[in-house]
């Protein structure tokens, strides 16, 4: 009887049966746990937008000048307001007729009684009367509506929508209905309109963005595996990982332990899908390789899981450590992204190392069928090849044959692109430039600028000591770009306070000159109207000059307001860039040194990835300035680009170098490079394509920041995948040789 047919002894059979039952119970337990996570996490994912915070002021540090100024400014008024501006213009562009003026006035009178679904009448959320104000040229009307800023974010109605969003939506519908047939066109703009349109743009995150990302990943997986089943197994792992992340993040954001905005939610979705797929690709590739050596799938998985554990955990740990460096940021939007994204990466790792193996083994001995029609078969040891033949074997042979010319030419090419980095315009953009599609808030702002003084909508606020009031007032009036400056004064009963004519932009009577100023704790409040709208970069530049002028008079004077908030945000982002980048580099170096048991190799990898980042940003500058004709970039774009590219880009070098080190322990460094590149080439390329494609899906959200980030990360990942990991790193390590593993190089055989 053949040896393979000899029945094992009864105790051994019982032991195997017991092990099989234990494995089956473990697999079922893992699958049941993940099914529960998907059920509750799916509901959390679908409602994450309910705990978003998209007000930039909420992310400023407490010590920012605008934050301190605005806190003091609130002591001068009963409540702060968030303006929604309804702009009315004749369809033919001519002067408004008496009938149209009457229709605009009637519309304004009805606004307070407007019912918000589930929230009651709008007047419950207003801080002042609603008055229609004609423009001086007689061609437009403005209906300013002052929402209570403290109540604007309240969730009302069955759908739990924010008051500001409901107000803008209802105003737009109501204006269209009430003014139909009057020859008037209406726009709802101002800060409230911009917030509503921003939230509307982010609304695509829950459906469109996720759907596009999953379809793109599915297409790539089908091309990679050429299997009808395996791609869905990997994709299911990624979706369940996203559910797990949402299950943790939503309660934390709801309790305000984390701050979640639309940008971070979009990045979270893309990051989890991409990372989980990448880790799954690595595990599946090694599992497939081990299936050619082991008869039982469970044995192949055991070896593959152990071999993949170190590079996956090292990769995830490096990314998480890099992301958590964002906690050092003074901007809440940056610091909150760190833990949000880190939770996403941890969920991706957990799913790839627990759920995916369970799905791959659930069919028992028939698990190989998941790879159909390219089912891996056991190959006898004498027939097995030490490395894979094909494209990546030829690439590995070519790179190692001419290692020095390859890495030198590659480095020079990347350096040439990096030379364009100084041309990247990342000093901030106007609010109107944020949107890449036509939105009502931007269109209305353009009409508003034609007929009214935009600076009156959100004037800058100066808080200074009463003794210095006149000197500070004179300094403010002398700043280029300042339209007017007025000290807030006591007003007769029933009248609006001085400095805010009529209590509304564009109308009312000016305060009397002999009215006494309002004094609170020895301070007075000065309203500074800028020529440009507070949401514009022109107003930001004016406020920067205003601060210099008033600080020269009194260093303790504070300047706040919307434009000042934008200025502080941009300046804080620039400071974060200088602070966080060195910390990220040190953290990643330590992680690499621990993983590779070397000091030289991590330095080589970091140098290669920094060069890759520089080339990517240089290429981005070329495309942003000369191809896409973008108006500039947000000040946080370079920081996000750096963190994601260096942290994620190092992944592929980690996947490569862990295999190179494994091979080098047996064959020497140079042969290890050749074997490692040949074996990992296919899976790392697939992983890079998946991550680039998932980040590219961010372009479906028509916001400048996300489109720019999508370009930077997608292009950077492709550069890391096809150039840095394929040419620069292997050529450099091959050229340096055994010294790459110093100071533990003695463990590596001589080349």
Buried (B, 14 or more C-beta within 10 A) or exposed (E): EEEEEEEEEEEEEEEEEEEEEEBEEEBEEBBEEBEEBBEBBBEBBBBBBBBBBBBBBEBBBEEBBBBBBBEBBBEBBEBBBBBBBBBBBBEEEEBBBEEBBEBBBEBBBEBBEBEBEEBEEBEEBBBBBBBBBBBEEBBBBBBBBBBBBBBBBBBBEEEEBBBBBBBBBBBBEBBEEBBEEBBBBBBBBBBBBBBBBBBBBBBBBBEEBBEBBBEBBBEBBBEBBEBEEBBBBBBBBBBBBBBBBBBBBBEBBBEEEBBBBBBBBBBBBBBBBBBBBBBBBBBBBBBBBBBBBBEBBBEBBBBBBEBBEBBBBBBBBBBBBBBBBBBBBBBBBBBBBBBBBBBBBBBBBBBBBBBBBBBBBBEEEEBBEBBEEEEBEEEEEEEEEEBBEEEBBEBBBEBBEEBEEBBBBBBEBBEEBBEBBEBBBBBBBBBBBBBBEEBBBBBBBEBBBBBBBBBBBBBBBBBBBBEBBEBBBEBBBEBEBBBBBBBBBBBEEEBBBBBBBBBBBBBBEEBEEEBEBBBBEEBBBBBBBBBBBBBBBBBBBBBBBBBEBBBEBBEEBBBBBBBBBBBBBBBBBBBBBEBBBEBBBEBBBEBBBEBBEBBBBBBBBBBBBBBBBBBBBBBBBBBBBEEBEBBBBBBBBBBBBBBBBBBBBBBBBBBBBBBBBBBBBEBBBBBBBBBBBBBBBBBBBBBBBBBBBBBBBBBBBBBBBBBBBBBBBBBBBBBBBBBBBBBBBBBBBBBBBBBBBBEEBEEBBEB
